[in-house]
């Protein structure tokens, strides 16, 4: 098959620029927080390996795992959003919009209730919940040929059902999941390096699978009939993309909770800069997603210091108006 990657004049430039943006975001996330340390103090404590130093402990056991978690969650949710929008042909699709977040969250809480001594199962449970929800939404879309708005409404209905299940579990067994309130809104506080090992492996697999599908996703954008004519196995590509999206969203949710709107905001922002070529859109969204979550988390833990706002709340404040804007724009385009 021919290489179907269209390389816009500025797409590669934006991709290269996003690398230092991510690096700067990482540095800012490591340097700043509720406790103030100068860069010199941090460097001295880390280089000396002074484990008794407050600066060393805060850097190694709080800030570093938190920044790594933000990069992983941002990249995973952003790429998951790109995949869902591509296979559903719906720019309003995103892991939280179509119910994937709550589907994954419900399975995580059920797993925590029945297998409390098996934390390694949580990413798998989140993946299964996300996959089941994504397949259900996709099946409904195929069955009724749903419009963009109808598909979103279906996702919202499923999200409401799963949310009721989550609340039922927490009412019946309030101690089933430590930090359940933070999980429900989404946050990165208190994450340890050990919690990230399994989710990071899932995210790595999901990203590799997503990037491997970039050419087929470009062709799929031409329509199913055209894609089949060009030799693309449409059903296989859609199934693999759904699996990749579920792996990514589920793994991120397993440690970051029900963070919303990353998979909606980031793909749209990146598309505005570089267009819809998945050869660039997927890696650019991964880098931009990581930067976005780091910076939002940094804002959430410094703007109201010494109090900390869960990053999921800040995301909702940003994402809610953005979602309304997209709905209004889609209706305007439909009427035009």
N, C-alpha and C positions, 0 to 999 in steps of 0.2 A: 504493500500500500504506500502511496506517496505520502511524503511528509506534509501534513495539512496545517502545520503551525504557521499562522500569519504573524509576521513580526513587524508591528507598527514601528514607525521611526523612533518614537520616544518610549516604547514599552520597556525595552532593555535598560534604558537609562533610569527609568523609575524603579525598576527592580534593583539595580545597583545602588541607587540612592536609599532604598529601604533598608539595606543591610546596615549602614552606619546609623540610621534612625533607630533600628532595633538595638544596636550596641549602646547608643546613647541612652535609650530607655532603660536598658539593663543597668547601666552605671548609675543612673538617677535612682532607680529602685533600690539599689544596694547602698547608696550613700545616705539617703534621706528616709526619715520615718518619724515615729513619735518621739524617739530618743535621739538627741542631737549628738553627732560625733563629727569631728572634722575629718577630711580625707587622710590627713597625716596621722591622726590617732588610730583610725581603722587600719591603715597600712602598717603602722608600727606593731599593732597587736597581732595582725595576721602574719606578717613576716616573721615575727618572733615566736609564733605558735603559742602565745600566752593564753592557755585555756582558762586561767583564773580571771582574765580580764573581761569586764562587762562588754567592752567593744567586740572582743573576739567571739564571745558566746552569742551576742545579738546578731552579729554578722553571719556566723556559720550555722546557727541553729534556728534563726528566725527569718532574717532577710534573704539569705541565699536560697533556702527551700521555697520561700514565698515567690521570689522572682522567677525561679525555674518553673514553679507551678503556674504562674501567670503566662509565661511563654507557651507552655504546653497547652493550657486551656484555651488561650487565644488562638493559637494556630489550629488546634483541633476543631473548635467551634466555627471558625471562619471558613475553613475548607469544607466542613460538613455543610454549611450554608450554601456554598458554591455548588456542591454536588446535588443537593436537594433542589435548588433552583433550576439546575440543568436538566435533571431527569423529569421534573414535573412541569417544565416549561412555564414556570411561575416565578416572577421576580419577588413576590411577596412571601415565598416559602423561606422557612428558617427552622432550626431545631425546636425553638420554643413556640413559634407561631403555629406549627402543625401538630403540636402535642408530643413531639419526641422527648423533650425535656421531662415532662411529667410522667410519660410512660417509663422512661429510664429510672426516674426517681421512685416510682411505685415499686419497681422490681428491687431497687436497692434497699428500700425499707423492709420489704418482705424477706429478702435475703438476710438482712441484719436481725430480723425477728426470729427466723428459723435456724440460722447458722451464725450465732453471735461470736463464735470462736474462730470463724474463717473469714477474716477481712480480705484475704486474697480473692475471694469469690465476688466481691463487690463490683469490680470492673466488668466481670463476666455478666453479672446480673444486670448492670446498667446497659451493657451492649445488647442483651437479649430484649430488654424492655424497649430500647430505642429501635432495634430492628423490627420488632413486632409492630410497633406504632407506625413506623415508616412504611412497612409493607401494607398495613391496613389502609393508610391514607392513599397510597398509590393504587391499591385495588379499587377503592371507592372512586378515585379520579378516573380510572379506566372504565369503570362500570357505568357511570352516569355522565361521562364527558363533561366534568364539572368546569365551570368558569373559574377564573382566578379568585374572585371574591367568594364563590361557593366553596371552593377548596379550602380557603382560609377559614371560613365559618365551620366547616367540617372539622378542621384541626382544632379550632377553639372549643368545639363541643367535646371532642375526645379529651382535650387537655382538662376540661372541667370535670369530666368523669374520673379521669386518673387522679386529679387533684382531690376529689372527694374521697377516693380510696386512700390517698396519702394521709389526709386528715383523720380518716377513720382509724387507721393504724396508730397514729400518734395519740388519739384520744383513748383508744383501748389499751395501748402499751406505751405510755409517754417516755419511758426509759429505754425504748428499743434501739435508739440511735443517739449516741452522744453528740450534742451540738446540733440537734434536729432543726432548731429555729434558724441557725446559720445556714444549714443545708438547704432549707426551703427558699431562702432569698438569694443564696449564692454568695460565697465568700472564700477568702484564702487565708484567713487568720488561723494560726496554730498548726499549719501543715508542716509535717516533718519529712525529711528526705526518704525515710522508709516507706511512707505512704505513696510515694510517687513511682516506685520501681515498676510495679505491674501496670499501672496506667500508662507510663511512658513507653513500655513495650507495645501495648495496644495501639497507642497513638503513632508510633513509628511504623507499624504494619499498615495502619489505615492511611497514613500519608503516602507511603510507597505505592499502595494500591490506587489511591486517588491520582497520583502523578502519572501512573502507568496508563490511565484511561484518558489522558488529556486530548489525544488526537481523535478518539472515538466520540468524545463529548463535543468537540468542535463540529464533527460531521452530524451528530445527532441534532444539533441546533438547526440544521437545514430542514428538519422534519423526518418522520419515521420512514416515509416512502423513499425519499431521496437517500437517506442513510442506508436502507436496505439495498438500493440500487448500487451504491458505492461499496457494497460488501460488508457493511457493519452488521453484526448480529445484535439487533436492537434489544431484544429481551435479555440477552446475556450481559450487555453493557449496563442496562438499567439495574439488573440484579446486583452486579458487582459494585455499581455506584451506591446503591442503597446499603449494601453491606459495609462499604467503606465509610459512608456517612454515619451509620449506626455505631460502628467501632469508634470513630472519632468523638461523636457526641457523647456516647455512653462512657467512654474512658474519662473524658473531661468532667462529666457530671459526677462520676464516682468520687472525686476528691474535691471538686470546686463547688459542688451543689448546683442548684437550678439557676445558674447565671443566664440571663436573658439577653437577646438582641445582638450578641456579637456576630452570630451567623447571618444576620440581616444587614446590619450597618456596614461591616467591613467589606463584604463582597460588592455592595453598591458603590462605596467610596472608591474601591480599587477599579471597578469597571469604569467609573467616571474618568479616571486617570489614564487607563491603558486600553480600554475596550474589552471585548468579550472573548478574546483568544485564551482558551484554557491553558495553553502552553505557558503563558505568563500569569494568567489570572490565578491559578492554583498556588504557585510558589509565592507570588506577591501577596495573596490573601493570608497565607501562613505567616509571613513576616509581619505584615501590617496587623494581623490579629494579635500576635504576641506583643507588639509595641502598644497597641490600643489597651489591652487588659493591664499591662504593667502600669501605664500612665494613669488609667482610671483607678487602679488599686492604690497607687501612690497618692492621688488626690483624695481618695476616700479615707486614707489613714493619716493625712496631714492637715487637711482643711479644717477639721474640727478637733485637732489635738488639744488636750490629751484623750479625747473621745474618738472612737473609730467607727466609721460608717461602713457596713458591709458593702463590698464592691457591687454586689448584685442590685442593691437599692439604687446606687448611682447609675448603673447601666439602665435600669428601668426609667429613671428620670430622663436619660438621653434617648433611649430607644422608643419610648412611647410616642413622643411627638414625631419622631422620624417615621414610625410606622404609619401614623395618621397622614403624614405628608405623602408617603408612597401610595396609600389608598386613594387619596384625593387626586394624585397625579395619574394613577391608572384609570380612574373614572373619566378624567378629562381627556386622556388619550383615546379611550373607548368611544367617547362621544364625538371626538374629532374624526 
